[in-house]
Amino acid sequence: MTALNASALPDIAARGEVAVPQYPLEERKIGIVHFGVGGFHRAHQAMFLDRLMNAGRERDWAICGVGLLPGDARMRDALTAQDGMYTLVTKAPDGARDPRVIGSIAEYLFAPDDPEAVLARMADPAVRIVSLTVTEGGYNYNPSTGEFQYETEAVAADLSTRFDAAGAAAVGRAGENGAGANTAHDVGHPRTMFGYVVEALRRRREAGTEPFTVMSCDNVRGNGDLAKRMILAYARRRDENGLHGGDLLADWIEQHVAFPNSMVDRITPVTSPEDIEMIAADYGIDDAWPVVAEDFVQWVLEDEFPAGRPAYEEAGVQMVEDVEPYELMKLRLLNCSHQAIAYFGLLLGQTYADEAAVDEHLAPFTRTLYMDVEGTPTVPEVPGIDLTAYKDELMARFANEAIKDTLARLAAESSDRIPTWMMPVIRENLEAGRSVTVTAAIVASWARYAEGTGENGEEWPVVDRLHDRVMAAAAKHDEDMLAFLRDEELFGDLVEHEAFTTPYLHALETLRTSGARALLKELVEAA
């Protein structure tokens, strides 16, 4: 057994089973800081960069990963011990594997250990991109109103904190000059992505350093536009609080910082103990945190990088002027379909996406009733894409038995996903007078799932940032069948739309009395 680190690469390479970096690790120079190093980032953006490095390119664009949350300490320990490397194994539907060691992450910083080290790295002129995979909820906005949520605990703390001694002095001077600064603010360090990005940009502006580009890679529509709106909202509130020395940093960010939109796609399940054991048994590599993903991968990225960028197009990235058609296609056909199979599959007693994707009723419900009838009408024409073939390919990807993507993963954090991905489909179809019967059934399946107990009495954990709230709403179904829809933050005024509530009430009643199989059978046979 070989522990994965730089000194082990010759031994791993000699076996000929696993590809290893074809570039000296000491030649990596950091050009990108990334917030949210998880399985997806390591199977996607870091993998594309590793491709370029293996081709002899872009070694000055290596990644510095940053973790903000307590749970990120585990990633710090894993990557630091392994010189930033990890094993990526992609699995095709026919069972073929492609294992390789990825080396594009040159550094990992756990922000609570040394906040100043993170800020210093971000202020370094060599860093020209700050990228994000912070999940849908990481943008801290109300999905119903689209407004930034200033009251979130960590954000509120950042909005009342001076981040260094120089900043504190500047605030004091601004107050003395009548600029309205509040000199009672605490002095400390950022706790949030917003705090780090804005403070790093403040330092770069002060030093006369060109700003970095902020590149969002999260599954939200207009992810770059969203990142820009939320970061500007945060920066403006700090401006109003006098925390930038009286200068208006938000205006400078708006004028000088690029926020390209992107569409990202690769099904990447949570790494399981079985994955770690497989890599040890089959390849002789002791890897603390490998990644297993499907063989399909796609990245469509707007070409807006004033400070420069890696030659992504040489690694297979589609560089375009407008990413929106690709983005809507993916969000409304792949992501929403994942929600279609997640709750229904769990209610049917299934565990994995591949089971749900071939189920006699859930498969046609997803492929025909959702994708064709309700999803596709909301997707614009996508250059170079045959939507029928794309939808067929999605079902084949879902059915990939080698991946073992859990339905529990797909059902997690629903209060971020349903409002972000499915509510726009519902709204658009309601406005156009089209059917919402299927999306009503999907939302009803979430409401039934949020009751926390299955049809045979089995119990499951509802993993959601609004866990208590959604479960409390679902617990009221006996007295109010519309209780779940009354959460305006999640659903806006949807409860007032009879065209939606009528099929929703029927679906929820059927789910609670006759079960998921009965509802799916009824809907499929009626089509």
RACOR-V112082 format. One record per backbone hydrogen bond with DSSP energy under -0.5 kcal/mol. NH is the residue of the N-H (numbers start at 1). CO is the residue of the C=O. Records with the same first field share a line. If there is no record, write none. Layout:
NH->CO, CO
This chain:
2->284
3->1
4->286
8->5
9->5, 6
12->8
13->9
14->10
15->11
16->12, 13
17->12
18->12
19->99
27->24
28->25
29->59
31->62
32->62
33->129
34->64
35->131
36->34, 66
38->36
42->38
43->39
44->40
46->41
47->41
48->44
49->45
50->46
51->47
52->48
53->49
54->50
55->51
56->53
57->52
61->58
62->29, 59
63->104
64->32
65->63, 107
66->34
67->109
72->69
73->70
74->71
76->72
77->73
78->74
79->75
80->76
81->77
82->78
83->80
84->79
85->82
86->102
88->100
89->87, 291
90->88, 98
91->293
92->96
95->92
98->90
100->88
101->19
102->86, 100
106->63, 104
107->63
109->65
111->67, 109
113->110
114->110
117->114
118->114
119->115
120->116
121->117
122->118
123->119
124->120, 121
127->124
128->31, 126
129->31
130->213
131->33, 129
132->215
133->35
138->135
139->136
140->137
142->147
143->141
144->489
146->142
149->140
150->148
152->149
156->152
157->153
158->154
159->155
160->157
161->158
162->186
168->164
169->165
170->166
171->167
172->168
173->169
174->170
175->171
176->172
177->173
178->175
179->174
182->241
183->181
185->182
186->160
188->162
196->192
197->193
198->194
199->195
200->196
201->197
202->198
203->199
204->200
205->201
206->202
207->203
208->204, 205
209->204
213->128
214->258
215->130, 213
216->214, 260
217->132
220->218
223->220
226->222
227->223
228->224
229->225
230->226
231->227
232->228
233->229
234->230
235->231
236->232
237->233
238->234
239->235
240->236
241->237
242->239
243->238
245->242
247->244
249->247
252->248
253->249
254->250
255->251
256->252
257->253
263->300
265->298
268->266
276->272
277->273
278->274
279->275
280->276
281->277
282->278
283->279
284->280
285->279
286->2, 284
287->285
290->287
291->87
293->89
294->267
295->91
298->265
300->263
301->318
302->261
303->320
304->302
308->305
312->310
314->311
315->312
316->313
317->312
318->299
319->317
320->301, 318
327->323
328->324
329->325
330->326
331->327
332->328
333->329
334->329, 330
335->330
336->331
338->334
339->335
340->336
341->337
342->338
343->339
344->340
345->341
346->342
347->343
348->344
349->346
350->345
353->405
355->352
356->352
357->353
358->355
359->356
363->359
365->361
366->362
367->363
368->364
369->364
370->365
371->366
372->367, 368
373->368
374->369, 370
375->370
376->371
378->375
379->376
380->378
383->381
385->382
387->385
390->386
391->387
392->388
393->389
394->390
395->391
396->392
397->393
398->394
399->395
400->397
401->399
403->400
404->400
407->351
408->351
410->406
411->407
412->408, 409
413->463
414->411
416->413
417->413
418->414
419->414
420->416
421->417
422->417, 418
423->418
425->421
426->422
427->423
428->424
429->425
430->426
431->427
432->428
433->430
434->429
440->436
441->437
442->438
443->439
444->440
445->441
446->442
447->443
448->444
449->445
450->446
451->448
452->449
454->458
457->454
460->452
463->461
464->462
467->464
470->466
471->467
472->468
473->469
474->470
475->471
476->473
477->474
479->476
480->476
483->480
485->482
486->482, 483
487->484
488->486
490->487
491->487
492->488
494->491
496->493
497->494
498->496
500->497
501->497
502->498
504->500
505->501
506->502
507->503
508->504
509->505
510->506
511->507
512->508
513->509
514->510
515->510
519->515
520->516
521->517
522->518
523->519
524->520
525->521
526->522
527->523, 524
